[in-house]
C-alpha cells in the first residue's frame, strides 16, 4: 500500500510544508535540490546538518507507460499523470517521515541525534547512514546474533 497514493497536493506545496515545519521546530537553514532521479532536502538544526535523499520514480518505467495490467500502453498524458501522482505520494511520505521524527524529539521519545542519525551529514559530506551501512551488513554476515530474548535455553 502506497502512502498518499491519491493525494492531490502538489510537490511544491509539500516542499513548502516541509520547510515551514522545519522552521517551526527551529531549523536555522534549509535547502532543496532535485534532478530527474532524486530530490534532496537538507537543513541545519541542533548544531547538525541533516540530509534526506528522496529517490524519484523513473518516468520511463512500465509502471507509468503501461496500464496496471500491462496489456495496454498509456498515452503520454496518462503516463505523465501517473508519474506525477507517484512523485506527489513520495513527497508526502517524506513529509510524514520528517514530521514524525520532529514530533518524536519534541515529545522526548528520542534525542535529535537518535531520530535523525542516519541522515546526519558528517564533515566529509557523507551521511552517518552511508558510513555504516556496509559495516552493518558485514557484521551480520560474520557474527551470529545473540537471542532476541535472553533467558534459559529452551
C-alpha positions, 0 to 999 in steps of 0.5 A, spaced: 500 500 500 502 506 497 502 512 502 498 518 499 497 514 493 491 519 491 493 525 494 492 531 490 497 536 493 502 538 489 510 537 490 511 544 491 506 545 496 509 539 500 516 542 499 513 548 502 510 544 508 516 541 509 520 547 510 515 551 514 515 545 519 522 545 519 522 552 521 517 551 526 521 546 530 527 551 529 531 549 523 536 555 522 537 553 514 534 549 509 535 547 502 532 543 496 535 540 490 532 535 485 534 532 478 530 527 474 532 521 479 532 524 486 530 530 490 534 532 496 532 536 502 537 538 507 537 543 513 541 545 519 538 544 526 541 542 533 548 544 531 547 538 525 546 538 518 541 533 516 540 530 509 534 526 506 535 523 499 528 522 496 529 517 490 524 519 484 520 514 480 523 513 473 518 516 468 520 511 463 518 505 467 512 500 465 509 502 471 507 509 468 507 507 460 503 501 461 496 500 464 496 496 471 495 490 467 500 491 462 496 489 456 495 496 454 500 502 453 498 509 456 498 515 452 503 520 454 498 524 458 496 518 462 503 516 463 505 523 465 499 523 470 501 517 473 508 519 474 506 525 477 501 522 482 507 517 484 512 523 485 506 527 489 505 520 494 513 520 495 513 527 497 508 526 502 511 520 505 517 524 506 513 529 509 510 524 514 517 521 515 520 528 517 514 530 521 514 524 525 521 524 527 520 532 529 514 530 533 518 524 536 524 529 539 519 534 541 515 529 545 522 526 548 521 519 545 528 520 542 534 525 542 535 529 535 541 525 534 537 518 535 531 520 530 535 523 525 542 519 525 542 516 519 541 522 515 546 526 519 551 529 514 558 528 517 564 533 515 566 529 509 559 530 506 557 523 507 551 521 511 552 517 518 547 512 514 552 511 508 558 510 513 555 504 516 551 501 512 556 496 509 559 495 516 552 493 518 551 488 513 558 485 514 557 484 521 551 480 520 554 476 515 560 474 520 557 474 527 551 470 529 546 474 533 545 473 540 537 471 542 532 476 541 530 474 548 535 472 553 533 467 558 534 459 559 535 455 553 529 452 551 
